[in-house]
Amino acid sequence: MANDKLFDTYYKCSKQGCFYRCKVKKDMVKHDTEDHGESKVKSMQKQRGNPENLLEFGVRKGFIPKEYGNWRQKYIATMDIECLECEFSGKREGMDRDIVMEQKIVSLAVGSNIPGTEPKFFCRSSSAPKAEEDLIEEFTEHLYDLRLEYLQHIPK
């Protein structure tokens, strides 16, 4: 060969599926140590504040009996409120804000994973204000019943 400097020398990664190549051997060594192009980030997380939660604090101070130290909240209740937006029709005197629209409750729904309960749907019977009051009253009564059912499942 007359002049071998006319040909470029490339280093190729020998791992199957990796198509990395470079001209400098040092770059290939760096590629191999960085897990084939995926750089590894190493960090150390420092703890700040007190790791003790309020339940552990209460047990340690003697406010809560030790047998309840591992107790966790298992039951939840979720609610959905559907409203209809319409123009505000009430008095506006004396208000420090300009109210343009108001929300009228159309329906409410409640679901819970408390044993012995089922999802419940409440719908407004008419557009009268009294129907909205009745809907809210029925909804809050159901929440009270859920509370009573929930109290039966927590430690005493």
N, C-alpha and C positions, 0 to 999 in steps of 0.2 A: 504494500500500500504506500503510495507516494506521500500523502499527508493525512494522518489519522486525526488531526485536530479539526478537520472539516465535518466530522461526525459528532453529534451531540451524544453524551452518555446520560442515560436516565436510570434512576433507581426506582423500581416498582415494588409495591407492597405485595408480599407473598401470600397474604390471607385471601381465601376464596371470597369473592363478592366485593372486595375492596379494590378500587381502581385508582388509588392514590399513586402519583409518581412525582419525582422531583429530580433536579440536577445535582443537588448537594447531598452527600451522604449524611451529614449532620441533621438535615431536615427529616430524612427517613428515620433516623434513630429517635428523633423527637416525636414523629408520628407514631412509632411503635410504642413509646412510653406513654403517650396520651390516649391509649386505647383506640387507635385507628381513627383519629380525627375528632373523637368525642372527648373534649377536655373534661377532666374530673374537677369538680369544685369541692373543696374541702373547707368546711366552716365549723365554728364552735359556737353553740348557742349558750348564752349565759342566762342563768336564772335571775330574775329580778322580782322583788316583792316577796310576800309571804306565800308559800305553796299550800298552806293549810286552808281548807275551805271552812265555811261557817259551821257545817255539821261537825266536822272534826274538832273545831274550836269549842263548840258546845259540849261535846263529850269530854274533852280534856279538862274543861272548867267544872264539869259535874252538873251542868244544866240539863243535859240529856243523858239518859241511861246508856251504858256501854253496848247493850244488845241492839240498840237502834243506830249504832254507828255506821253500819253498812247499808242502811235503808236508803232506797232511791225512789224517786217519783216515777211510777210506771204508767199512770193514767193521765190522759189529756182530754180536753174537750175543745172542739173547734167550732167557730160560728161563721156564717156568711150572711151579710146584709145586702139586699138588693134595693136600690133607691131609684126614684125617678126625679130628675131635675126639672124644676119649673120656676116661673118667675115669682119673686117674693111678693106676697100680697098683704103683709102685715104693716103695722105702723113703723115709720122710719124716723120719727122725731126722737131726739135725744141719743141717738146711736152715734158712736164715734167712728163708725165705718159705713161705707156705702154698700148695703146689701142689695145685690141684684137678683140672685137666684137662691132657691132653697131646695133642700132634699126632702122628698116624701118617701117614707118607707113603703115598699111594695111587698117584700117577703123577707122572711128570716129562716135560717136553717141551722140546726145544731147536730153535731155528730160527736161521739165519744167512744173510747175503747174501754170504758168502765164495764165490767161484767154485768149482764142483766139490762143493759140499755140498748136502744136502737136509735138510728138517726131520725130526727123529727123535722118536719117542714111546716112553717106557719105562713099563711097567705092572708093578705088584707081582704076583707069582705066587700068594701066599697071605698069611694074616695072621701067619705066623710071623716072629719077629724076624730070622731068617736071611734071609728073603725081602726084608726092608727093606735089610739090609746088601748083598745081591746087587744090588738095584736101585741103590743109591748107588754101588756099585763100577762097575757098567755105565755109569752116568751120568758119573762122573768120567773113565772111560776115553774116553768119547766127547768130553768137553771137551778132553782131552789131544790127541786126534786132530784136533779143530778148531784147536787151537793150532798144531799142526804144519802144517796146511794154510794157516793164516793167515801163518805165518812165511815161507812160499814167496812171498807176495804183497807183502811190505814191502821197502823198499830195504835193501840190505846195507851 
